[in-house]
Amino acid sequence: MEAPVAGIDVSKDKLVVYFQGKYYEFQNNKQGFEGVKQVLPKGCKVAIESTGVYHINLAKYLGKEYDVRIINPLVLKKFKDIRGKKSDKNDAKKLAELVISMGSEFTTSEAKELTSQWDFITRSIVRVKTRLRRDLILLGYKDSLSKKNLNEVLRGEDNIVLSEVRFLLDELERLEVRKREIEEELEDLVPKDSLIFTIPGIGRTLGCIILARVGDVKRFGDKKRFVAYCGLDPLVESSGKSVVSRGISRRGDAVLRRAFYLAALTAIKVNPIIKRFYEEHKGNLKGKKLITACARKLAVITWAVLYYNKPFDASE
C-alpha cells in the first residue's frame, strides 16, 4: 500500500500543512513540529520546499519517523501554477501533489544536509592545511605535513606562530574525524547497489554525495539539463561572428560541481573514456579548465548510466 503524502509550506514563523484534503497551521518551532506529528501518521511522505534555512529544523525533526522530501526550488519552476495562484495553502497542496506525480526524485533532507556539511568541512580542511604550510615556512621548516616534519616543528621553541600550528593541528584532527563520520552516515542513507559505483573514478564517498544531491535522475530529460543542474554547462558569449567561451556557468549545484571535479581527478587515471578525453584535449586546455571539462564529461556519463539504468561500459 502506498504511503500517504503531505505537503508543508514553510515560512520564518509559520507552517501550513496539507494532508488528505485538510489544512493545518502551526508555529515554526518545536511545539509546532510536535503538532505536525500529531496530524501525520508515521511513515507518511512529507514534501517540504527548500526555503533558505527555515525548513531545516523541521526536516531534521521529522526525518526519523517520516519519509521527508526536500523539494529543490529549481524543480518547482517546471510547475508554473505553484507560483501563479500564490498562497500558503495552495503551495502546501501543490507540494503534496508534486511528490505524488514525480515519485522518488527528491533526496531525503538528512542525506542532503550531510553533503552540505561534508562540502563545508572538506573546504575547511584545505584552508587549515594551507595556513599550516604557511606557518611551517615562517618557522623555517619545509611546508610538508608529514608526521616526521611536524614532530620536528613541535619540538621547537614556543612562539606565537608555533602556538597557531598546535591550534591548527587540533582543528585539523577534529575536522577529519567529522568528515569520516559523515562519510559513514552517508553510506547508510543512499542505495549501496547504485550503478553509479560501476563508473571508474567515482568512489563510495563521491558517489554517495552525487546520489544524495541528484535524487531521481529521471527528472532530467536530457544530459544538457543534468550538466546545467551541476553547474558544469559551458558559458558562451557571441558577438557578431565571434563566439567566446567564458568557462562554466556556475549557476547549478555547487556541491555537485565540486564532487564531479574531485571525481574527475581520479577518473583521468582510471576511467578509459575520461583518460582518452583528457589526452585528446590537453593540447587545447590547461589546468583547472581541462579538469572541469573532464568533470563535465563524467557528469554526462553519470547521467547516462543512471537514466538508462545500465552499468558503465567503456565501449559505448
Phi and psi in degrees as a GROMACS rama.xvg file:
@    title "Ramachandran Plot"
@    xaxis  label "Phi"
@    yaxis  label "Psi"
@TYPE xy
-69.2324  135.895  GLU-2
-66.9942  145.751  ALA-3
-66.5617  159.303  PRO-4
-124.746  139.179  VAL-5
-129.749  153.666  ALA-6
-122.242  138.49  GLY-7
-126.749  117.409  ILE-8
-86.5414  125.668  ASP-9
-113.618  130.393  VAL-10
-126.731  -178.484  SER-11
-56.7806  -42.0692  LYS-12
-113.175  -13.0324  ASP-13
-134.119  149.613  LYS-14
-121.761  127.043  LEU-15
-113.898  118.364  VAL-16
-105.711  131.256  VAL-17
-112.337  123.811  TYR-18
-149.061  117.948  PHE-19
51.0022  49.6005  GLN-20
83.702  0.355323  GLY-21
-121.706  154.398  LYS-22
-114.619  143.813  TYR-23
-135.898  145.564  TYR-24
-125.349  133.1  GLU-25
-138.182  162.973  PHE-26
-77.3938  149.185  GLN-27
-84.8193  72.1846  ASN-28
-153.846  -179.438  ASN-29
-59.5438  -38.9512  LYS-30
-63.6112  -40.0872  GLN-31
-66.1996  -37.0989  GLY-32
-61.3856  -39.9239  PHE-33
-64.8731  -36.314  GLU-34
-62.3237  -39.9235  GLY-35
-60.9338  -42.711  VAL-36
-65.3952  -28.4912  LYS-37
-70.3186  -28.2669  GLN-38
-86.3366  -39.0991  VAL-39
-98.4849  134.389  LEU-40
-72.0856  150.663  PRO-41
-61.7589  143.173  LYS-42
88.1701  -5.62937  GLY-43
-63.8981  144.226  CYS-44
-79.9783  127.636  LYS-45
-122.182  118.025  VAL-46
-97.0112  126.11  ALA-47
-132.697  127.618  ILE-48
-75.146  141.422  GLU-49
-70.5692  108.083  SER-50
-121.173  78.9751  THR-51
61.7107  -119.441  GLY-52
-112.427  -4.5666  VAL-53
-69.3003  -21.4231  TYR-54
-90.4816  -14.6043  HIS-55
-63.7634  -48.5046  ILE-56
-64.0768  -39.0635  ASN-57
-62.9446  -46.4349  LEU-58
-60.9718  -41.8227  ALA-59
-64.6085  -40.4443  LYS-60
-65.1801  -37.2611  TYR-61
-88.726  -15.7262  LEU-62
-56.6185  -34.0192  GLY-63
-78.3831  -23.0529  LYS-64
-112.711  -10.6559  GLU-65
-130.82  157.423  TYR-66
-87.9097  84.8029  ASP-67
-81.3109  130.333  VAL-68
-115.993  116.961  ARG-69
-89.1101  119.706  ILE-70
-98.0473  119.257  ILE-71
-68.3434  130.973  ASN-72
-55.3236  -29.0916  PRO-73
-62.8087  -35.6989  LEU-74
-66.2484  -37.3368  VAL-75
-67.3488  -19.4265  LEU-76
-62.7752  -23.8701  LYS-77
-72.9958  -16.3166  LYS-78
-112.446  78.4805  PHE-79
-59.1429  -28.8263  LYS-80
-67.8562  -17.6783  ASP-81
-70.4572  -21.283  ILE-82
-105.07  -13.3898  ARG-83
-67.7197  -57.0585  GLY-84
-100.393  84.9993  LYS-85
-76.9196  119.329  LYS-86
-164.143  153.61  SER-87
-61.4519  -40.266  ASP-88
-67.1919  -44.0785  LYS-89
-61.3043  -41.7521  ASN-90
-64.534  -42.7431  ASP-91
-60.4103  -43.217  ALA-92
-65.5914  -43.7504  LYS-93
-65.3306  -34.4367  LYS-94
-60.988  -43.0908  LEU-95
-63.7099  -41.8801  ALA-96
-64.338  -34.4928  GLU-97
-63.7166  -42.7667  LEU-98
-63.2558  -40.7506  VAL-99
-64.425  -43.2064  ILE-100
-80.5194  -25.7733  SER-101
-113.106  7.05089  MET-102
62.3202  -130.914  GLY-103
-99.203  30.1046  SER-104
-76.1779  -12.5119  GLU-105
-96.5535  135.312  PHE-106
-76.9188  156.085  THR-107
-69.0891  151.589  THR-108
-63.4923  -37.7962  SER-109
-63.6702  -46.1466  GLU-110
-63.4521  -43.2056  ALA-111
-68.2108  -38.6674  LYS-112
-64.8702  -38.522  GLU-113
-63.1921  -38.4887  LEU-114
-65.144  -36.2047  THR-115
-65.5192  -41.3159  SER-116
-63.6776  -44.3831  GLN-117
-59.7324  -43.0319  TRP-118
-64.1149  -44.3549  ASP-119
-62.312  -45.7809  PHE-120
-66.6831  -40.2729  ILE-121
-60.4674  -44.1848  THR-122
-69.1106  -32.831  ARG-123
-66.4736  -39.6154  SER-124
-60.4809  -41.693  ILE-125
-61.2565  -43.9669  VAL-126
-65.2803  -40.9207  ARG-127
-64.2461  -43.3644  VAL-128
-64.6623  -38.4309  LYS-129
-62.5862  -43.9066  THR-130
-65.2755  -39.3144  ARG-131
-61.4023  -45.5749  LEU-132
-62.0605  -38.3483  ARG-133
-62.3211  -42.6857  ARG-134
-67.3594  -37.6271  ASP-135
-62.0884  -40.2349  LEU-136
-64.9358  -41.1895  ILE-137
-61.4012  -31.1941  LEU-138
-84.0463  -3.47632  LEU-139
89.0056  19.6702  GLY-140
-111.6  172.805  TYR-141
-64.8818  156.693  LYS-142
-87.4842  18.6031  ASP-143
-75.3288  140.069  SER-144
-100.014  23.6097  LEU-145
-67.2163  152.78  SER-146
-59.0008  -40.4987  LYS-147
-61.9312  -46.7409  LYS-148
-66.6351  -41.8262  ASN-149
-66.0339  -39.1691  LEU-150
-61.5271  -38.5471  ASN-151
-66.2309  -41.9353  GLU-152
-62.1588  -43.4052  VAL-153
-69.265  -15.6092  LEU-154
-85.0509  -1.72578  ARG-155
-72.3696  173.197  GLY-156
-72.5224  137.112  GLU-157
-59.5243  135.832  ASP-158
-159.012  179.171  ASN-159
-61.5085  -42.7338  ILE-160
-67.3979  -41.5058  VAL-161
-65.7621  -33.8531  LEU-162
-62.4902  -39.6574  SER-163
-68.2394  -36.6127  GLU-164
-59.5527  -44.8325  VAL-165
-62.2031  -42.8064  ARG-166
-62.6415  -44.7334  PHE-167
-66.4284  -35.5029  LEU-168
-66.6192  -39.5626  LEU-169
-63.784  -42.4953  ASP-170
-64.8962  -40.1113  GLU-171
-62.6837  -41.4959  LEU-172
-63.6193  -42.3169  GLU-173
-62.9126  -43.2246  ARG-174
-64.1571  -43.311  LEU-175
-68.8705  -34.2423  GLU-176
-63.8241  -46.2372  VAL-177
-65.5644  -36.5905  ARG-178
-60.6979  -44.5267  LYS-179
-65.0207  -38.8599  ARG-180
-61.4545  -44.5437  GLU-181
-62.7631  -42.4646  ILE-182
-61.8869  -38.332  GLU-183
-68.1763  -40.7858  GLU-184
-64.327  -40.1806  GLU-185
-63.0133  -38.4287  LEU-186
-62.1394  -25.9364  GLU-187
-82.4294  -12.985  ASP-188
-104.869  -14.5205  LEU-189
-115.83  156.908  VAL-190
-61.2313  122.889  PRO-191
-72.9994  -21.3667  LYS-192
-99.6386  17.0322  ASP-193
-60.6157  142.587  SER-194
-69.3318  -9.78872  LEU-195
-61.5276  -27.2363  ILE-196
-79.2135  -0.0891938  PHE-197
-87.6796  -7.86538  THR-198
-86.8434  114.904  ILE-199
-59.1618  131.527  PRO-200
106.351  -22.651  GLY-201
-103.142  102.278  ILE-202
-84.3703  -171.721  GLY-203
-60.3416  -50.1826  ARG-204
-65.2995  -53.0857  THR-205
-67.129  -33.2718  LEU-206
-62.7536  -43.2739  GLY-207
-62.5341  -41.7026  CYS-208
-64.7452  -44.5796  ILE-209
-62.5705  -45.9443  ILE-210
-61.4076  -42.1103  LEU-211
-66.0594  -36.5683  ALA-212
-77.2101  -34.2926  ARG-213
-82.228  -41.2029  VAL-214
72.5878  -132.902  GLY-215
-86.5682  112.434  ASP-216
-67.2572  -15.233  VAL-217
-62.0748  -18.7135  LYS-218
-74.5723  -9.89969  ARG-219
-102.018  99.9933  PHE-220
-65.9468  -18.6167  GLY-221
-148.927  167.06  ASP-222
-65.3326  -29.4462  LYS-223
-65.0211  -39.9832  LYS-224
-65.051  -40.1991  ARG-225
-65.5399  -45.8124  PHE-226
-61.4658  -39.236  VAL-227
-65.9862  -39.9257  ALA-228
-61.2829  -33.8223  TYR-229
-79.5143  -5.0497  CYS-230
71.4516  25.5377  GLY-231
-111.325  6.94369  LEU-232
-73.9704  139.792  ASP-233
-68.0703  140.949  PRO-234
-99.9911  114.487  LEU-235
-119.513  133.456  VAL-236
-113.715  134.624  GLU-237
-120.126  140.898  SER-238
-145.043  110.562  SER-239
64.9855  -121.929  GLY-240
-95.081  -6.36262  LYS-241
-97.129  140.935  SER-242
-124.637  123.594  VAL-243
-120.069  130.508  VAL-244
-82.1224  130.863  SER-245
-113.602  30.3264  ARG-246
85.7596  -143.772  GLY-247
-108.434  161.264  ILE-248
-71.5183  -34.8087  SER-249
60.156  22.2537  ARG-250
-92.9231  -8.15955  ARG-251
-92.7769  -150.526  GLY-252
-77.4626  112.515  ASP-253
-65.7417  -35.2194  ALA-254
-66.3477  -42.7506  VAL-255
-61.5906  -43.9233  LEU-256
-59.3113  -45.025  ARG-257
-68.2044  -35.5736  ARG-258
-63.0634  -44.1114  ALA-259
-68.2589  -34.4684  PHE-260
-63.2465  -46.0567  TYR-261
-64.6303  -40.8587  LEU-262
-64.2325  -36.1731  ALA-263
-63.7512  -32.4457  ALA-264
-60.7688  -34.015  LEU-265
-84.165  -39.761  THR-266
-60.9426  -32.236  ALA-267
-66.19  -13.39  ILE-268
-102.232  -30.2178  LYS-269
-120.106  -15.9189  VAL-270
-98.1994  115.84  ASN-271
-58.5719  -36.613  PRO-272
-69.834  -46.2741  ILE-273
-69.0384  -36.843  ILE-274
-62.3836  -43.7867  LYS-275
-65.3053  -42.397  ARG-276
-60.3114  -42.4015  PHE-277
-60.8474  -46.5215  TYR-278
-65.6242  -37.1002  GLU-279
-69.9256  -27.2293  GLU-280
-110.39  -3.58025  HIS-281
-69.7325  -12.4961  LYS-282
-77.9309  -27.3638  GLY-283
-100.918  -28.3334  ASN-284
-118.487  149.679  LEU-285
-130.824  156.181  LYS-286
52.3552  -130.734  GLY-287
-63.6355  -32.0241  LYS-288
-63.7228  -39.0064  LYS-289
-69.5842  -43.2874  LEU-290
-64.2783  -38.6935  ILE-291
-64.0799  -39.9785  THR-292
-63.1171  -38.4916  ALA-293
-66.9286  -37.48  CYS-294
-63.5343  -39.1296  ALA-295
-63.4841  -44.1016  ARG-296
-61.8879  -40.476  LYS-297
-66.3578  -35.8208  LEU-298
-64.4305  -39.9892  ALA-299
-62.9888  -43.4808  VAL-300
-62.0194  -43.0262  ILE-301
-61.5558  -45.0815  THR-302
-57.7431  -46.5916  TRP-303
-63.8864  -43.5732  ALA-304
-62.3524  -45.0426  VAL-305
-77.0253  -39.1758  LEU-306
-67.6575  -43.6096  TYR-307
-93.3272  -1.86553  TYR-308
55.5701  47.1306  ASN-309
-127.307  137.372  LYS-310
-59.6487  157.533  PRO-311
-57.1588  134.734  PHE-312
-136.941  111.584  ASP-313
-64.1952  -18.9414  ALA-314
-82.7104  -12.2677  SER-315
